[in-house]
Amino acid sequence: MAIEQRELSVSISELIPWMEAHPATTGAIVAFVVVILGWFSGLFKWMWIRVFKGKDRRSESDPQALTKALHRYEELIETKDTLRETEEKVKDLTAALEIAQSIARGGGELAKEAQALLDVFVAQPDDPTLPAQFDGLIDDYENGPVNDLIALYLGRGAVNYMNDPRGALAAYTRVTQLNPDHKAAHNQCGNLHRRLGDLTAAQAAYDTVLTLAEAAKDDGIKAVALGNFGTLAQTRGDLAEAEGYYAQSLTLNQALGRKEGMAINYGNLGRLEHARGNMAGARAFWGQARDLYAEIGMPHMVKQLQGWIDSLDG
């Protein structure tokens, strides 16, 4: 081995002065090597696009990738939902993605669909193709365990909620069919019916939420249902009825110490007083709502309430 190392050493030491003595030839050789390396680089790029379709596959190798993507998703929706609703959607989507991970580890064609969904979400949490990815996986998993299927539908509802209310409504409706006692899904259906202008269907969904909440002695959900009844009544123009529901919801939220629920109630009561032309009352309720939102760390809501208060001076 020592002899081989010596001969290699001598060859290299002789090569260097030769390269210095023949710069043109050396340059040509270097250029050729660069071309070959560039060709291999292009081949690798072609294979990446052709085989992997250029997708970010960090969800296979980086255990933190989904966590980071979920955090980006939370940042996207937290300015559009209440804190409780944001937490619910993140929880639902997390559960759905965990089911997808489990399916992806199982192998076969279904595993490929699950992995494709995970890759799309990691690359872009608000990718417009995500609902279709969920649909494809759900269609092929329809005969799977019911609880897993419910989790996938809740995940689909979460990714649809911001931009496709009808798609989200279909997903949450399917959850209520699979589990008629799912209070959160019924409540989301009510919210989406109201958003789409169907107040009768919204009332029916909220009625179901209230019935289920009372049966389960769940005062937190009962407070939500009563607040939603108030919003429907105000939308119909019945301010006295709306005030009664808001007051009942506020009483429950105060007893439970739910500051966000109280802030929502005060905000609604402020809108009601504004509709009555009582600007002093609106200012007082909105000020209380703003201060509670500040306490629980929701700056976008603090800004919104302050904007409403400032508009009273305009």
N, C-alpha and C positions, 0 to 999 in steps of 0.2 A: 504493500500500500504506500510505503514511503517513496518508492521509486516512481509510482504513478503520479503522486502529488508533485514530485520534483519535475517530471517531464511536463506536466500541465503548467507549472509555474514558469518554466523556461519558455514554453510556447506563447504564453500571454505576454511575457516580458519582451519577446521578439516581435510580437504583433503590434505593440504600441509604436515603436519607431517606424515600422512599415507603414502604419496608418498616417503617421506624421509626414512620411516621405511621399505618400500618394493621396493627397487631400481630395482630388477629384473623384477617384475611385471610392474612397471612404464615404464621401458625401452621397454618391449614388447608392451605395449599400444602405446607408442610414435612411435615405428616402424610400427605398424599397421596403424596408422593415416597417416604416411608418404607414405606407400604403396597405401592407398586409394587416397590421394592427387595426387600421381604420375599417378594412373589409370585415374583419371578425367582429368589430364593434357594431357595424351595420347589420350583420347577420344576427347578432344577439338581440338587437332592437327589433328586427323583423320577427324573430321567434317570440319575443315578449308580447308583441301586439297580436301575432297570429294565434299563439297558444293560449295566452292569458288574457287577451283582449285588452291589454293595458290597464287592467283594474288593480286597485290597491288591495293586495292580499295580506295586509298586516293583521287582519283579524285572525289569520291562522297562526302567526308567529308571535305577535305582540299581545300579551294578555291584558295590557292596559289600553289597547286601541279602542275597544268598545266603550270603556269607561270614559275616555276622552271624547269620543263621538257623542255619547249621551250627555256629557256636560255641554257640548256645543248645541245640542238639540234643546237642552234646558234654557240656555241663553236666548235661543230663538223665540221660545214661547212664553218666557216669564213676563214679558212686557204686555202680553195679550190676554193672560189668564190671571185668576186669583192665585195666591200662593198655594192654597189647597188643591186647586185644579191642576196647577203645574206639577205639584208633587204626585198627584194621582196619575197623570199622563206619563211622567218619567217612570213611575213604578210599573205601570202597565207595559210600557215599551221595553223596560228592562226585563220583565218576565217573558215577554214574547221573544226577545233576542236570546234569552237563555234557552228557551225551547228550541229555537233555530240552531243554536250551538249544539244542543244534544242531538238533534236530527242530523246535523252535519257530520258528527262523529260516527254515525251509524253506517255510512257507506251507501253506495247505490245512487240512482238518479235523483232520489229525493234529497240525498245529502248534498248533491251538487246545487240543487235549487236553494237549499238553506244557506249554503256557503256563499252563493251569489248574492243573496239578500244581505248577508252580513257584510260582504265586501262593499256593496253599494252604500250601506249605512255608514260604514267607517270612512269611506271616501267623502261622502256628502250627506249629512243627516237630514237635509231637506230635499234630497234628490226627488224630482217629480216622478221617477219610475218606481219609487218604493211601494206605493199601493199595489201596482201590478205585480211586483215581486212577492208581496204578501198574498195576493190573490192566487198566484200560481202555486205557492207552497200550500195554502189552505185547501185549494181544490184537490190536491193530491194527498192531503192529510185528513180529509173529511171523516174518514173512518177511524182516526186515531183516538187516543184517550180524550174524553170530553173536556176535562180541565185544561189539557194542553191546547185543545182547539179554542176554548174560550180565551186563553191567554193570547193566542195568535190573533183572534178577532179584536181583542182590546188593543193590541199593538197596532193593528191596521187602523182602528179608529183614531188612535193617537196621532199617527202620521198624516191622516186625512183631515183632522179637525180644523187646522188653520186655513187650508186652501180648498177643501172639497167637502162642504157640509153634508151633501147628499151621500157621498161615499162613506163618510164617518157615520151617518145615521144608519145606513145599511149594516155596517159592522156592529154597531151597538145594539141594533134591533136583533141581529142574529144571536148576540150574547143573551138577550132576554128570552129568546126562544130556547136556548140551550139551558139557561138557568133563570127561570121566572122570578126568583127571589133576589136577583142581583141588583141591589139598590142603586149603585153607582151607574150602572149601564142604563137603567130606567131614567135616572136624572139627566144623563148626557143626552138621551133621546129627547127629553123635554126641552133641554137647552137648544138642541138643534132644530126641533120643530118650531120653537119660538123664533130662532134666528131665520128660519125659512118662511116665517109668516103664518104658520098653521097654529093658531092659538088654541083651537079645540083639541088638537092632538097633543099639544104641549100640556094643557090642563089635565088630560087623561094620564099622561106619563107622570106628572107631578102628584096626581092623586094616588097613583100606585106607589110612588116613593113614600108618601106620607103613611099610607096603610102599612107598608113593610116596616117603616121606621117605628111606628107605634107598636107593632107586633113584636119587634125586637127590642123595644124600649131604648131606642137609639136617638137620644135627644139632639145629638149633633146633626144627623141627617134630617131629623124633623125640623130643626131650625132652618136648614137649607131649603127644604120644601116650602115652609111658610114664607120665607123670603121670596121664593120664586112665585108663589101665589100673589104676593104683593106686586111684583113686577108685572105679572099678567093683568092684574086689576088696574094698575096705573096705565098700562098700554091701552086698555079698553076705555080709560077716562074716568074710572070710578076711584076717585082719590080717597074718599072716606074708607072704602073697603081696603084699599092698598095700605093706608095708614095702620089699620087694625092688624093686618098680617105682618107688616114691618115691626110693629110694637111687640107682637107675640114672638117673633123671631129674635128680636133684640133681648127680650127677657131671658130666653133660653141661652143665648150666647153669653150674656152676662153671668148667668149662673154657672156656665161651664168654663168661664174665663177665656173664651175664644176671641182673642183680640181682632183677628182678621174678620171673623163673622160680624163682630160689633162695628168694625170700620165700614163693612159693606152696608150694614143696616143704616148707619149714620149718613153714609153717602146717598142711599136711596131716599131717606127722609129729607135730606137736603134738596134732592131733585123734586120731591113732592112739594115742599114749601116754595121752591122756585116756580113750579107750575101754578101755584096758588097766588103768586105775586108777592109772597112774603120773603123779601130779600134778606131781612135781618135773621129770620129763622133759617134760611138756606145757608147763610154765612156761618151761623153757630154750629149747625150739624156738619157742614163740610170742614170746619176747623177741627171738630172732634175726630172726624174720619182721618184727616191729614195727620194729626198728631199720633193716632194709633198706628197708621201705616209707617210713620217714622220710627216708632218703637219696635216694630217687628222687622224693620229693614227692607222696605219696599219703596225705594227712592222714585221709581217711575210713577207709582201711585201718589206719592207725596207731591210730585211735580204736577200731576194731573189735577189733584184737588186744589192745589194752590192756584193753578190756572183758572179753575172755576171761580174761586174766591176773587181773584183779580178781575175777572170779567164782570163782577158785580159793580165794580167801580168805573167801568167803562161808559 
